[in-house]
Amino acid sequence: MRLLVTRPEPDATREAETLSALGHEPVRAPMLEIEFLNSVPLNLDGAQALVITSRNALRALGTHPERERAVQLPLFAVGEATAWAARQLGFGEVTIGPGTGAGLPPIICREVHPDNGPLVHLGAEKVAFDLKGALEDSGFELRRTILYRSHPVETLSESVVEDIRNGTIDGVLLLSPRTARAFVRAIERHGLVTQAKALVCYCLSKAIAEAVVPLGLASRVSQYAREEDLIALLESDA
C-alpha cells in the first residue's frame, strides 16, 4: 500500500523504513515539528523516579547538561520502544508501561510510594493525558518539566497534495490526536476533503480516530496503543 507517514522526524524516517521493508510505499508528510528546550532545569532535587511518555523527551535529554544525573534515577517509560531508547541513553532501572499515559498510574502506584519523594515527568508542553492529575489523586507529587514543544504543520507538500488529488494514496498513519487534528486542518486548507474520503486512517487510539471524524474518513484503530500493533493492523488490510 501507498501510505502517508505523519510522525515528526526522525520517527517519520524510521517508520518509513519499517514500512518499506514490509513491501509498502511510504510517503513522508510529518504533521508536527519538534522544538527541543535543552536549557530547562530538570528539577530533580529529592525526586525518587522519572516518568517519560515519549522518545522525543529522551532525545531532548540526550543533549541536556543534567543527563548524567537523570539516568541515575529509576524510570517509568510509557511503552517498550521508549524503554529501549531509555536504556540506550544510559538508564539502568526501567519499568515498562502498557503503551499509553493513562496506563502508567496503576503501575507507578504499585511500584513506588508517595512518601519516598516526588516524581518528575519529562515531556512535552502539551500532553494527551493528565498524568499529573491522576497521580496527585493517589497522593503523589508530580513535577512536570517541559523539554520540548511540538508545532503543527499547516500545509502539505505539493507532491502529497497531488497524490491525494489523484487518488494514489491508500491510507494515512496517525499516532497522536495533535497529528490527526493537524492533518484534518491541512486537508481542509488544500480543499481536499472530497478526495481524501478515499483514504483509510490507521489510528493508534479511539481518540485519534475521533479527531478525523470531521473529514468523514474510514478509520481503523489498533487493538493496543503500540506502533507495532498499528502496523500489524494495516498489514492485515494489505
N, C-alpha and C positions, 0 to 999 in steps of 0.2 A: 504493500500500500504506500501511497504518497502521503506523508504526514507532516503537518506543521508542528514544529518543536518550539514551545513558547517560553521555556525556562530562561532565566537570565544566564549570561555567561559567567563562569566557564561550564556550568552544568548543561547548557544547551549543546555545546560541542560533545561533551561526554555522552549525553543521551542520544545524540545523533549517531555517534559511533556504535552504540549498542544496537540501535535500530537498523543501521546499515549491515551489521554483522548477522542480523536475522533476516536479511533479504528485503527490507523495506527501503523506501527512498525518503529520507528526512529532508525537510526544508526548514532551515533555522529562521525563526521570527521571534526573537526574545521580546516579551512584552513588559519587562521590568529591567531597569538599570540599577546597579548596586553602587552605593557610595559608602566607603569604609570610614570609620571615625576612630582612628588609631591613637588619638591623643586623650581620649576619655579615660579618667581613672576607673579602675575595675571595682573599687570599693570592697576589697577583700578582707579588711580587718575583722577578725573574730568569726569569719564565715566557716561553717562546717562542711559545706559542699557547694558545688556549682551545678547549674541546670542549663543545658544548651539544647535548643529546639531547631537549630538549622546549621547546615555546613557553612553558610556564609559567616556566621558568628565565629566559627573556628578559623576561617580564612582571615578574618579581621584579627583574631587573637594571635595568629601565627607571626604577625609583624609588630605586635604590641610590646611595649617595653616591660610590661609585667607578666609576660608569657611564662617565664620560668617559675615564678611564684604561683601562678594559676594552676599549672599542670601538677603541682604537688597535692592539690585538693582532690577529694573524691568527686566524681562527675556523674550526673544523671543525664543520659543522652536520649533524645526523643525516639530514636529507632536504630536499627542495625547499621545503616550507612553512616549516620552521624557518629555512632560509637566507633566504627572502624576509622573514620577520619580523626577522631579524638585520640585514639591510640597512636596513630601515625604522627600526631603532633607532640606526643610525649606523655599523655595521661596514662597512669598505671591502673587506677581503680575506677572502672566504668560500669555503671548499671544501665542496662538497655531497656528502654521503654517500648511500647507497642506500636509506635509509628505516628502517634498524634499527641499534641499537647494535652488534650483532655484525658488521655490515658495515663499521664505521668503522676498526678497527685496520689492515687491509691498506692502506687509503687513507692513513692517518696515517703508517704506516711507509714508504710510497712517497714522501711529500711532505716529511717532516722527519726530522731525525736526533736521537737521544737526546743527543748531545754538545752540542747547541745550547741545552739548558735544559729545565726541567720543563714539563709540560703541566698545565693547570688545567681540571678538569671541573666546570662549574657545573650543578647539578642537584638532584634530589630526595633525600630521606632514604633512600628505598628505590628500588632500581633493578632492572630486569628482567634486565639483562645485566652481568656483571662486567667492565666496561671496564678498570678498574684492573689486575686480574689479567692480562688479555690483553695490555695494553701493557707491563706490567712484565716479562712473559715475553720481550718484544722489546727490553728494555734501557731503556725509558723510565721516568722518574719521573712519576707522575700524582698530583696533589693533588686531592682531592675537596672542593669547597666546597658545602655544603648550603644552598640558597637557598629551598627550600620543602618543606613536608610535605603529603601527601595523606591525608585521613581518610575511611575508608569510611562510606558512608551505610547504615544498617542496616535502614531501612524504606522502603516505597513509599508514595506519597500514596494517599488513599482513592480518588480517581478512577482512578488507574492500577490499583489492586487490583481495582476493579470492572470495568475494561476487560478485564483478563486473565481474571477470573472469567467474564465474559460472552462471551469469545472474540472481542473486537473489535480485538485487536492481532494483526497478521500476523507481525511479526518484531521483533528487537532488534539494534541495532548495538553491538558490543563491540570496543573498541580497545586494551584492555590487560588482562593477566591479573588485576591487582588489581580492576579494574572488574568483570570476569567473576565473580570469587570473591564480591565484594560482592553482585552480582545474584543469585547462587545462594543466598547466605545470606538475602537478603530474600525470595525466593520461598519458601524453606523456612519462614521465620519467619511468613509470612502464610498458610501452608497451601495454597499454590497449585501444588504440584508437578504434580498431575494436570492442572489446567487449562493450565499452562504448556507442556505437551507439544505443544500446537498451534502454538507459536511456532517460527520459524526463527531461529537465531542467525547473524548475519553477522559473522564474526570476522576480525580483521586478521592473525592468525597461527595456526599449529597449537597453540602454547602456550595461546592464548586459548580455542581450541576444546576443548582438554583440560580446561580449568578448569570447563566447563559439563557435562562428562560425567556427574557425579553426578545431574543432572536428567534425563538421557536425551533431551535435545532434539536435533532435527535441526540440524546445523551446516554452514555454508558458509564456506570460507576463501578469501580473495582471493589471487591469484597472487603479488602483490607487497605488501609491508607499507606501503602508502600509502593514505591515506583516499580518494583519487580512484578507486583500483582497487577498494576495497571498495564504493563507491557504484556503480561500473560493474557489479559483480557482482550487486547487488540489482536494478539496472536490467534485467539480463538475465533476472531471475526475474519481473519485474513483468508 
